[in-house]
Amino acid sequence: MQSTLFKTMVVLTLAVGLAFAVPNPSRAEELSPVTLTWVAGAVGGGWYVQAGGIAALISEKEPKLTLKVVPGGGLVNPVRVSMGKDDLGWGITFVDKMALGGMAPLFQKPNPNVRSLGGIFGTYYVHFMAAKDQGVQTVSDMADMVKGGKAIKVAMPMKGTSDLPLIENILKFNGISAEDIDRAGGKVFQANYADMVSLYKDRHVDFVFTHLALPASAITEMLVSRSGTLLPISDDCIDALATDLGTLPRSSGKQIIPKGTYAEQASDVPTVVSTGELLIGSHVSDQVAYTITKILCQHVDELHKINNANQTFIPEKGWINVAVPLHPGAEKFYKEAGYKQ
């Protein structure tokens, strides 16, 4: 009897010991408190405020996650996130794709560790506008003018901005460049958007190329004093940039400036559209990425109320229109939710 009791006690002791020695799967999955930095835009600017509101929502739903918003910008954010200097960041799709691959002229080397939690967080539309007296109907028509040796006067974004390479890629697809405009006897003004308004109104330029959210106040102001036509971009060009730079594909249904956005705009205008996405570094754990993605998707009504730019984030489609690879933690949530196969 004593022998049997002794054996029973030994078995129980071993069982208890093993219970403490073997990791508990549920404990291994428990989220540990962590502080993350979110690189946004200039202090007080749209991106900074937008990030602050979402960061507060995440911390409210999961107190173990503390997010600190820090200043940044479209060009530096994917680099800082990839290097692990910051954990999350706002990104613009075509800039992020150029950063990932190290594409000139914006980036000198690849940034392979930048990932995405999802999009779309805001949309930005390329506007190719021509003064109505130029009689031009499409971007291709304008390019043909330059190829035929006609001098035109153009305003486009300044060197060093992220907008300029996007405009240059559209011109390149249509077979021309800023240098070609100069060679044909034309004039290219590289200016900020406020100066573009004056250049157009004062007839120093007849064509304006911009990349702005809708409705773009600069375009609205230009059209008050001088009639203009928004020039459609060809489907082939839209498709090419969607493939090469991660801008919105035609399958999104969003690659247009809807009719009535501007005065006398009687029809939809197809164009190249970039979007905002939420970046995260590959160094961030799958569990943290999963938790953040889950919070955003399960509290989408609150997310939409924080900022108008958040209203384009649709959980079921959040994984689709991103320019860099999804973080595995985000991908896990989208699959578990049944959004992604």
MARDO-90389 format. One line per field, with one value per residue (C-alpha): x, y, z; chain; residue number from 1; residue in one letter. Coordinates in Angstrom, 2 decimals, padded with zeros to 5 digits, always signed. Example, Ala and Ser with C-alpha at 12.3 -4.5 7.8 and 13.67 -1.06 7.14 Angstrom:
BEGIN
X = (+012.30 | +013.67)
Y = (-004.50 | -001.06)
Z = (+007.80 | +007.14)
mol = (A | A)
seq = (1 | 2)
type = (A | S)
***
This chain:
BEGIN
X = (+000.00 | +002.79 | +004.62 | +001.54 | +001.04 | +004.70 | +004.48 | +001.34 | +003.03 | +006.06 | +003.82 | +001.94 | +005.18 | +006.53 | +003.28 | +003.35 | +006.98 | +006.30 | +003.40 | +005.80 | +008.64 | +006.72 | +005.71 | +001.99 | +000.93 | -001.62 | +001.00 | +003.41 | +000.74 | +000.03 | +000.79 | +003.60 | +003.52 | +005.43 | +006.01 | +006.10 | +006.98 | +004.86 | +006.59 | +003.98 | +004.30 | +005.09 | +003.94 | +000.37 | -000.09 | -002.72 | -000.69 | +000.45 | -003.08 | -004.44 | -001.80 | -002.42 | -006.10 | -005.51 | -002.72 | -005.13 | -007.75 | -005.25 | -004.04 | -007.62 | -008.55 | -005.26 | -003.55 | -000.44 | +000.31 | +001.66 | +002.18 | +004.17 | +003.75 | +006.92 | +007.51 | +008.39 | +007.41 | +006.58 | +010.18 | +011.79 | +009.06 | +009.61 | +013.36 | +013.07 | +010.60 | +012.75 | +015.84 | +013.98 | +014.41 | +010.63 | +008.08 | +005.13 | +004.73 | +002.49 | +003.36 | +002.27 | +002.07 | +004.31 | +006.93 | +006.90 | +007.37 | +010.27 | +011.77 | +011.41 | +013.28 | +015.69 | +014.42 | +016.06 | +015.75 | +014.12 | +016.20 | +019.78 | +019.43 | +016.67 | +014.81 | +013.86 | +012.37 | +009.38 | +005.99 | +002.34 | -000.60 | -003.08 | -004.68 | -006.40 | -005.80 | -006.52 | -006.30 | -004.23 | -005.07 | -002.83 | -004.34 | -003.14 | -004.93 | -004.81 | -006.18 | -009.31 | -007.93 | -005.22 | -007.80 | -006.24 | -008.41 | -006.01 | -002.50 | -001.59 | -002.72 | -000.46 | +002.47 | +001.87 | +002.09 | +005.55 | +006.66 | +005.51 | +007.75 | +005.09 | +006.25 | +004.10 | +004.38 | +004.04 | +004.02 | +004.99 | +006.18 | +009.58 | +012.71 | +013.16 | +009.42 | +007.86 | +005.25 | +007.77 | +008.85 | +005.19 | +004.56 | +007.80 | +006.76 | +003.47 | +005.27 | +007.77 | +004.99 | +003.62 | +007.03 | +008.14 | +010.05 | +010.54 | +013.73 | +011.73 | +009.40 | +012.41 | +013.95 | +010.71 | +011.01 | +008.61 | +009.09 | +008.89 | +008.27 | +008.93 | +006.88 | +004.89 | +001.14 | +000.45 | +002.77 | +001.21 | -002.11 | -000.54 | +001.37 | -001.82 | -004.04 | -001.47 | -001.08 | +002.60 | +001.67 | -001.09 | -000.62 | -000.44 | +000.51 | -000.37 | -000.88 | -003.50 | -006.50 | -010.00 | -011.22 | -007.85 | -008.17 | -005.36 | -007.27 | -010.53 | -008.85 | -007.23 | -010.55 | -012.24 | -010.34 | -009.50 | -011.29 | -009.45 | -009.84 | -008.75 | -006.91 | -007.68 | -004.76 | -004.93 | -005.89 | -002.55 | -000.67 | -002.81 | -002.19 | +001.56 | +002.00 | -000.19 | +002.17 | +005.44 | +004.72 | +001.79 | -000.74 | -004.40 | -005.34 | -008.44 | -009.98 | -010.28 | -012.87 | -011.29 | -008.84 | -011.03 | -011.75 | -015.57 | -017.59 | -018.69 | -015.62 | -014.70 | -016.62 | -017.68 | -016.37 | -019.13 | -017.60 | -015.37 | -011.67 | -009.46 | -006.16 | -003.34 | -004.22 | -001.89 | -003.04 | -001.92 | -000.98 | +000.07 | +003.65 | +005.30 | +008.79 | +009.52 | +011.22 | +007.85 | +006.47 | +003.70 | +001.55 | +001.78 | +001.08 | -001.86 | -003.30 | -003.10 | -004.68 | -007.45 | -008.21 | -008.41 | -010.68 | -012.97 | -013.47 | -013.75 | -016.69 | -014.60 | -011.62 | -013.65 | -014.78 | -011.22 | -010.27 | -011.88 | -008.83 | -009.56 | -012.93 | -011.30 | -010.03 | -012.39 | -011.37 | -012.46 | -010.20 | -007.49 | -004.94 | -005.44 | -004.11 | -000.78 | +002.56 | +004.88 | +004.46 | +001.95 | +003.43 | +002.82 | +000.87 | -001.48 | -001.84 | -002.78 | -005.64 | -006.98 | -007.02 | -008.63 | -011.31 | -012.05 | -011.00 | -007.98 | -007.58)
Y = (+000.00 | +002.39 | +001.42 | +002.23 | +005.55 | +006.42 | +005.68 | +007.80 | +010.74 | +010.42 | +010.47 | +013.52 | +015.31 | +014.62 | +015.80 | +019.06 | +019.55 | +019.00 | +021.44 | +024.15 | +023.05 | +022.79 | +026.18 | +026.83 | +027.65 | +030.18 | +031.91 | +031.99 | +033.83 | +036.37 | +039.93 | +041.61 | +045.38 | +047.29 | +050.89 | +051.59 | +054.71 | +055.79 | +058.09 | +060.36 | +063.83 | +067.34 | +068.15 | +069.41 | +068.36 | +066.02 | +062.82 | +063.68 | +064.32 | +061.26 | +059.01 | +060.46 | +059.62 | +056.04 | +055.55 | +056.59 | +054.14 | +051.26 | +051.98 | +052.30 | +048.88 | +047.24 | +049.04 | +046.89 | +048.76 | +052.28 | +054.23 | +057.45 | +059.59 | +061.27 | +063.67 | +062.28 | +062.47 | +060.38 | +059.94 | +059.14 | +057.01 | +053.73 | +054.03 | +054.61 | +051.75 | +049.37 | +050.24 | +049.71 | +053.32 | +053.47 | +050.68 | +052.01 | +054.79 | +056.38 | +055.59 | +056.47 | +053.42 | +054.43 | +055.92 | +052.76 | +050.53 | +052.67 | +052.52 | +048.74 | +048.24 | +051.16 | +052.84 | +056.06 | +058.98 | +058.84 | +056.01 | +054.88 | +051.41 | +048.94 | +049.01 | +045.33 | +045.28 | +047.56 | +045.83 | +046.91 | +046.45 | +047.57 | +050.39 | +052.49 | +055.45 | +058.39 | +058.81 | +061.22 | +061.96 | +063.05 | +066.08 | +066.90 | +070.14 | +072.15 | +075.60 | +075.21 | +077.43 | +074.84 | +072.51 | +069.41 | +066.49 | +063.85 | +063.50 | +061.64 | +064.66 | +066.91 | +064.54 | +064.55 | +068.34 | +068.16 | +065.39 | +067.54 | +070.38 | +072.65 | +074.85 | +074.51 | +076.09 | +073.71 | +073.82 | +070.62 | +069.64 | +070.69 | +068.55 | +066.63 | +066.04 | +062.59 | +063.91 | +064.68 | +061.06 | +060.05 | +062.82 | +061.97 | +058.31 | +059.33 | +061.62 | +058.84 | +056.36 | +058.89 | +059.24 | +062.66 | +064.31 | +067.77 | +067.99 | +067.29 | +070.17 | +072.47 | +071.22 | +071.95 | +075.58 | +075.28 | +076.18 | +074.05 | +075.75 | +073.55 | +075.09 | +074.45 | +074.24 | +077.76 | +079.21 | +077.01 | +078.77 | +082.16 | +080.85 | +079.46 | +082.45 | +084.91 | +082.82 | +082.07 | +078.40 | +076.62 | +073.16 | +072.14 | +068.73 | +068.04 | +065.13 | +066.04 | +064.79 | +065.60 | +068.21 | +069.92 | +073.52 | +074.56 | +073.23 | +074.79 | +078.18 | +077.97 | +077.27 | +080.25 | +082.72 | +080.62 | +077.72 | +074.44 | +070.80 | +067.80 | +065.46 | +061.71 | +059.31 | +056.18 | +052.79 | +051.37 | +054.02 | +053.45 | +049.70 | +050.13 | +052.37 | +050.10 | +047.23 | +049.15 | +051.58 | +050.20 | +052.91 | +051.90 | +049.44 | +049.91 | +046.93 | +049.14 | +051.32 | +054.33 | +055.41 | +058.34 | +061.93 | +061.74 | +064.07 | +067.24 | +067.37 | +070.63 | +073.34 | +072.34 | +068.78 | +066.87 | +063.38 | +061.08 | +061.54 | +058.42 | +059.13 | +057.69 | +057.45 | +056.72 | +055.84 | +055.96 | +052.75 | +051.89 | +050.64 | +048.45 | +047.06 | +043.37 | +043.54 | +044.03 | +040.75 | +038.91 | +039.16 | +042.95 | +043.33 | +040.93 | +042.80 | +046.22 | +044.96 | +043.27 | +046.46 | +048.57 | +046.08 | +045.34 | +049.00 | +050.42 | +052.71 | +054.44 | +054.49 | +056.23 | +058.93 | +059.85 | +061.31 | +061.58 | +059.92 | +056.76 | +056.32 | +054.65 | +051.81 | +048.87 | +045.81 | +043.28 | +044.97 | +046.29 | +043.77 | +044.31 | +047.70 | +047.81 | +048.36 | +046.39 | +042.88 | +042.41 | +041.75 | +038.06 | +039.09 | +041.27 | +038.56 | +036.07 | +038.29 | +038.94 | +035.18 | +034.31 | +036.94 | +035.34 | +038.42 | +036.84 | +033.30)
Z = (+000.00 | +000.94 | -002.28 | -004.36 | -002.55 | -003.07 | -006.80 | -007.09 | -005.37 | -007.67 | -010.77 | -009.48 | -008.68 | -012.16 | -013.74 | -011.79 | -012.69 | -016.35 | -016.22 | -015.10 | -017.37 | -020.66 | -022.18 | -022.17 | -025.76 | -024.57 | -022.43 | -025.35 | -027.35 | -024.63 | -025.76 | -023.85 | -023.17 | -025.83 | -026.88 | -030.61 | -032.59 | -035.54 | -038.03 | -039.63 | -041.17 | -039.99 | -036.46 | -036.59 | -040.24 | -041.62 | -041.34 | -037.82 | -036.57 | -038.38 | -036.83 | -033.38 | -033.53 | -034.67 | -032.10 | -029.34 | -030.63 | -030.65 | -027.10 | -025.87 | -027.25 | -026.19 | -023.27 | -023.66 | -026.91 | -026.48 | -029.70 | -029.91 | -033.04 | -034.33 | -037.27 | -040.68 | -044.33 | -047.37 | -048.53 | -045.17 | -043.61 | -045.51 | -044.98 | -041.23 | -040.85 | -042.90 | -040.83 | -037.56 | -036.44 | -036.21 | -035.98 | -037.97 | -040.50 | -043.06 | -046.65 | -050.16 | -052.38 | -055.27 | -052.93 | -050.80 | -053.82 | -055.03 | -051.52 | -051.33 | -054.58 | -054.23 | -057.40 | -058.58 | -058.38 | -054.95 | -053.47 | -053.90 | -052.36 | -051.49 | -048.19 | -047.95 | -044.46 | -044.99 | -044.74 | -044.78 | -042.43 | -045.08 | -047.03 | -048.36 | -046.03 | -048.32 | -052.09 | -054.20 | -057.82 | -060.67 | -062.40 | -065.91 | -066.74 | -069.95 | -070.58 | -072.68 | -075.43 | -076.12 | -077.66 | -076.09 | -074.99 | -073.58 | -072.16 | -075.34 | -077.41 | -075.36 | -075.84 | -079.60 | -079.58 | -078.04 | -080.40 | -083.30 | -082.16 | -080.68 | -077.80 | -074.67 | -071.22 | -068.29 | -064.47 | -062.65 | -059.14 | -057.86 | -057.83 | -054.60 | -054.15 | -054.32 | -056.78 | -059.54 | -060.31 | -060.61 | -063.16 | -064.97 | -065.28 | -066.90 | -069.34 | -070.09 | -070.84 | -073.34 | -074.98 | -073.74 | -070.90 | -069.42 | -071.49 | -074.66 | -073.80 | -073.46 | -076.71 | -078.56 | -077.47 | -074.57 | -070.92 | -067.78 | -064.44 | -061.41 | -058.62 | -055.48 | -055.85 | -054.59 | -057.23 | -059.90 | -059.29 | -060.05 | -063.05 | -064.57 | -063.74 | -065.13 | -068.31 | -067.78 | -068.29 | -070.19 | -068.67 | -064.99 | -063.57 | -059.92 | -057.51 | -054.90 | -052.92 | -054.15 | -054.57 | -055.03 | -053.89 | -056.24 | -059.26 | -058.07 | -057.70 | -061.14 | -062.81 | -061.19 | -063.37 | -066.43 | -068.07 | -068.21 | -069.21 | -067.14 | -069.48 | -069.28 | -068.91 | -071.05 | -069.61 | -070.76 | -068.79 | -065.69 | -065.95 | -066.42 | -063.40 | -061.27 | -062.10 | -061.87 | -059.04 | -057.08 | -057.96 | -058.03 | -060.80 | -062.88 | -061.08 | -057.99 | -059.71 | -058.03 | -060.75 | -061.86 | -060.96 | -060.74 | -062.92 | -061.19 | -058.96 | -060.66 | -062.50 | -066.01 | -065.57 | -067.34 | -067.29 | -065.26 | -065.99 | -065.81 | -064.08 | -062.03 | -058.34 | -055.44 | -051.95 | -048.36 | -046.58 | -043.03 | -042.97 | -040.34 | -040.01 | -040.45 | -037.03 | -035.31 | -033.96 | -035.77 | -032.65 | -032.47 | -036.21 | -035.89 | -032.91 | -034.56 | -037.77 | -035.80 | -033.85 | -037.02 | -038.77 | -035.83 | -034.91 | -038.41 | -037.55 | -034.90 | -037.25 | -039.96 | -037.52 | -036.56 | -039.93 | -043.38 | -044.97 | -042.92 | -044.61 | -047.62 | -045.41 | -045.90 | -043.81 | -046.42 | -048.99 | -046.68 | -047.86 | -051.60 | -052.66 | -050.86 | -052.59 | -050.30 | -048.83 | -046.04 | -042.63 | -041.75 | -038.66 | -040.72 | -043.34 | -040.60 | -039.46 | -042.96 | -043.61 | -040.26 | -040.91 | -044.27 | -046.24 | -047.89 | -049.19)
mol = (A | A | A | A | A | A | A | A | A | A | A | A | A | A | A | A | A | A | A | A | A | A | A | A | A | A | A | A | A | A | A | A | A | A | A | A | A | A | A | A | A | A | A | A | A | A | A | A | A | A | A | A | A | A | A | A | A | A | A | A | A | A | A | A | A | A | A | A | A | A | A | A | A | A | A | A | A | A | A | A | A | A | A | A | A | A | A | A | A | A | A | A | A | A | A | A | A | A | A | A | A | A | A | A | A | A | A | A | A | A | A | A | A | A | A | A | A | A | A | A | A | A | A | A | A | A | A | A | A | A | A | A | A | A | A | A | A | A | A | A | A | A | A | A | A | A | A | A | A | A | A | A | A | A | A | A | A | A | A | A | A | A | A | A | A | A | A | A | A | A | A | A | A | A | A | A | A | A | A | A | A | A | A | A | A | A | A | A | A | A | A | A | A | A | A | A | A | A | A | A | A | A | A | A | A | A | A | A | A | A | A | A | A | A | A | A | A | A | A | A | A | A | A | A | A | A | A | A | A | A | A | A | A | A | A | A | A | A | A | A | A | A | A | A | A | A | A | A | A | A | A | A | A | A | A | A | A | A | A | A | A | A | A | A | A | A | A | A | A | A | A | A | A | A | A | A | A | A | A | A | A | A | A | A | A | A | A | A | A | A | A | A | A | A | A | A | A | A | A | A | A | A | A | A | A | A | A | A | A | A | A | A | A | A | A | A | A | A | A | A | A | A | A | A | A | A | A | A | A | A | A | A | A | A | A | A | A | A | A | A | A)
seq = (1 | 2 | 3 | 4 | 5 | 6 | 7 | 8 | 9 | 10 | 11 | 12 | 13 | 14 | 15 | 16 | 17 | 18 | 19 | 20 | 21 | 22 | 23 | 24 | 25 | 26 | 27 | 28 | 29 | 30 | 31 | 32 | 33 | 34 | 35 | 36 | 37 | 38 | 39 | 40 | 41 | 42 | 43 | 44 | 45 | 46 | 47 | 48 | 49 | 50 | 51 | 52 | 53 | 54 | 55 | 56 | 57 | 58 | 59 | 60 | 61 | 62 | 63 | 64 | 65 | 66 | 67 | 68 | 69 | 70 | 71 | 72 | 73 | 74 | 75 | 76 | 77 | 78 | 79 | 80 | 81 | 82 | 83 | 84 | 85 | 86 | 87 | 88 | 89 | 90 | 91 | 92 | 93 | 94 | 95 | 96 | 97 | 98 | 99 | 100 | 101 | 102 | 103 | 104 | 105 | 106 | 107 | 108 | 109 | 110 | 111 | 112 | 113 | 114 | 115 | 116 | 117 | 118 | 119 | 120 | 121 | 122 | 123 | 124 | 125 | 126 | 127 | 128 | 129 | 130 | 131 | 132 | 133 | 134 | 135 | 136 | 137 | 138 | 139 | 140 | 141 | 142 | 143 | 144 | 145 | 146 | 147 | 148 | 149 | 150 | 151 | 152 | 153 | 154 | 155 | 156 | 157 | 158 | 159 | 160 | 161 | 162 | 163 | 164 | 165 | 166 | 167 | 168 | 169 | 170 | 171 | 172 | 173 | 174 | 175 | 176 | 177 | 178 | 179 | 180 | 181 | 182 | 183 | 184 | 185 | 186 | 187 | 188 | 189 | 190 | 191 | 192 | 193 | 194 | 195 | 196 | 197 | 198 | 199 | 200 | 201 | 202 | 203 | 204 | 205 | 206 | 207 | 208 | 209 | 210 | 211 | 212 | 213 | 214 | 215 | 216 | 217 | 218 | 219 | 220 | 221 | 222 | 223 | 224 | 225 | 226 | 227 | 228 | 229 | 230 | 231 | 232 | 233 | 234 | 235 | 236 | 237 | 238 | 239 | 240 | 241 | 242 | 243 | 244 | 245 | 246 | 247 | 248 | 249 | 250 | 251 | 252 | 253 | 254 | 255 | 256 | 257 | 258 | 259 | 260 | 261 | 262 | 263 | 264 | 265 | 266 | 267 | 268 | 269 | 270 | 271 | 272 | 273 | 274 | 275 | 276 | 277 | 278 | 279 | 280 | 281 | 282 | 283 | 284 | 285 | 286 | 287 | 288 | 289 | 290 | 291 | 292 | 293 | 294 | 295 | 296 | 297 | 298 | 299 | 300 | 301 | 302 | 303 | 304 | 305 | 306 | 307 | 308 | 309 | 310 | 311 | 312 | 313 | 314 | 315 | 316 | 317 | 318 | 319 | 320 | 321 | 322 | 323 | 324 | 325 | 326 | 327 | 328 | 329 | 330 | 331 | 332 | 333 | 334 | 335 | 336 | 337 | 338 | 339 | 340 | 341)
type = (M | Q | S | T | L | F | K | T | M | V | V | L | T | L | A | V | G | L | A | F | A | V | P | N | P | S | R | A | E | E | L | S | P | V | T | L | T | W | V | A | G | A | V | G | G | G | W | Y | V | Q | A | G | G | I | A | A | L | I | S | E | K | E | P | K | L | T | L | K | V | V | P | G | G | G | L | V | N | P | V | R | V | S | M | G | K | D | D | L | G | W | G | I | T | F | V | D | K | M | A | L | G | G | M | A | P | L | F | Q | K | P | N | P | N | V | R | S | L | G | G | I | F | G | T | Y | Y | V | H | F | M | A | A | K | D | Q | G | V | Q | T | V | S | D | M | A | D | M | V | K | G | G | K | A | I | K | V | A | M | P | M | K | G | T | S | D | L | P | L | I | E | N | I | L | K | F | N | G | I | S | A | E | D | I | D | R | A | G | G | K | V | F | Q | A | N | Y | A | D | M | V | S | L | Y | K | D | R | H | V | D | F | V | F | T | H | L | A | L | P | A | S | A | I | T | E | M | L | V | S | R | S | G | T | L | L | P | I | S | D | D | C | I | D | A | L | A | T | D | L | G | T | L | P | R | S | S | G | K | Q | I | I | P | K | G | T | Y | A | E | Q | A | S | D | V | P | T | V | V | S | T | G | E | L | L | I | G | S | H | V | S | D | Q | V | A | Y | T | I | T | K | I | L | C | Q | H | V | D | E | L | H | K | I | N | N | A | N | Q | T | F | I | P | E | K | G | W | I | N | V | A | V | P | L | H | P | G | A | E | K | F | Y | K | E | A | G | Y | K | Q)
***
